[in-house]
Structure formats: structure tokens, C-alpha cells
Amino acid sequence: MAMLLRRMRAYLRDPYDYATSRIVGEAAFETCLDRAGILGARIAELGGAAPAGASEHERTRGLILEGLIAGHRVADQTGGGVPTRQGMHPPSHEVKSRSKLWPQ
């Protein structure tokens, strides 16, 4: 889950930096988002939660995306640095996409 979230954050910072995110486009981002949602549901099931239906999967997916975008906005407000275990990650050279993932 951490690897998926790290890659999706990197994609949101700079969609053209394939070396960092390993995500080649919006379709691949959507696939990662689906995988994160499915993985979250499986983790919840292992913790004793009831199996998630389609609506719960969509809600989980939305919450993950919302968290990623909120984190991206916070990074923009703090000068672009992203907190990591090793300290602040320096900002990348951001190229904004005209995709539906970027709030205008």
C-alpha cells in the first residue's frame, strides 16, 4: 500500500517524471488507485470487517484520491517539500497536466 501511495503522490507532483512514479499516464494512475482501494478492502477484511461491496469500494477509492490531492495541496503550500522518513523531500520541477486529476 505504501508503495502505491508513494508512486501516486510522485505522479501528482510531476506526471511526466516516470523514473520516480513508474506511472505512465492517467489510465495507469487509475489502475494504481483501484489496486490501493482493493488492497485497503482486503486489509480491512483481515482485520475482521465485512467484505466490501461495489459502493464501499468506490467510497474507499474516493477517500484515497481525496487524501492524495489534499496532501498534494499541503505540499504546494509548504513550498513543495514532501515529508518523508528521511526528512523533507525537495520539490520536483512540476509540470501541470490538463488532466481531470489536477484541481484548477
C-alpha positions in Angstrom: 0.0 0.0 0.0 2.8 2.4 0.9 4.5 1.8 -2.5 1.3 2.5 -4.4 0.6 5.7 -2.4 4.2 6.9 -2.9 4.0 6.3 -6.6 0.7 8.1 -6.9 2.0 11.1 -4.9 5.0 11.3 -7.2 2.7 11.2 -10.2 0.6 14.0 -8.8 3.8 16.1 -8.2 5.0 15.6 -11.7 3.1 13.4 -14.2 6.0 13.4 -16.7 8.6 12.0 -14.2 8.2 8.3 -15.0 11.5 7.4 -13.3 10.1 8.5 -9.9 6.4 7.5 -10.2 6.6 4.5 -12.6 3.1 5.6 -13.7 2.9 6.3 -17.4 -0.4 8.1 -17.7 -3.9 8.6 -16.3 -5.0 5.1 -17.0 -2.1 3.7 -15.1 -2.9 6.1 -12.2 -6.5 4.9 -12.2 -5.2 1.3 -12.1 -3.0 2.1 -9.1 -5.9 3.8 -7.4 -8.1 0.7 -8.0 -5.3 -1.5 -6.6 -5.0 0.7 -3.5 -8.7 0.5 -2.9 -8.8 -3.3 -3.3 -5.8 -3.7 -1.0 -7.4 -1.4 1.6 -10.6 -3.6 1.5 -8.6 -6.8 1.9 -6.7 -5.3 4.8 -10.0 -4.3 6.4 -11.3 -7.9 5.9 -8.2 -9.4 7.5 -9.0 -7.0 10.5 -12.5 -8.5 10.8 -14.6 -6.1 8.7 -17.3 -7.4 6.5 -16.4 -7.9 2.8 -16.9 -4.6 0.9 -19.4 -4.2 -1.9 -19.1 -2.1 -5.0 -20.3 1.1 -3.4 -17.8 0.7 -0.5 -15.0 0.1 -3.0 -15.9 3.3 -4.8 -16.1 5.2 -1.5 -12.6 3.8 -0.4 -11.2 4.8 -3.8 -12.6 8.3 -3.4 -11.2 8.7 0.1 -7.7 7.6 -1.1 -7.8 10.1 -4.0 -9.1 12.8 -1.7 -6.2 12.2 0.7 -3.6 12.2 -2.1 -4.9 15.5 -3.5 -5.1 17.1 -0.1 -1.5 16.0 0.6 -0.5 17.5 -2.8 -2.1 20.8 -1.8 -0.3 20.9 1.5 3.0 20.2 -0.2 2.3 23.1 -2.5 1.6 25.4 0.4 4.8 24.4 2.2 7.0 25.2 -0.7 6.6 21.8 -2.5 8.6 19.7 0.0 7.1 16.4 1.0 7.8 14.9 4.4 9.5 11.5 4.3 11.1 9.3 6.9 14.5 10.8 6.0 13.2 14.4 6.3 11.7 16.8 3.7 11.9 15.7 0.1 12.8 18.6 -2.1 10.2 19.8 -4.6 10.2 18.4 -8.1 10.0 20.5 -11.2 6.3 20.4 -11.6 4.6 20.4 -15.0 0.8 20.7 -14.6 -1.3 18.5 -16.7 -4.6 19.4 -18.1 -6.0 16.1 -16.7 -9.0 15.6 -14.5 -6.7 14.8 -11.6 -5.4 18.3 -11.2 -7.8 20.7 -9.5 -7.8 24.0 -11.2 
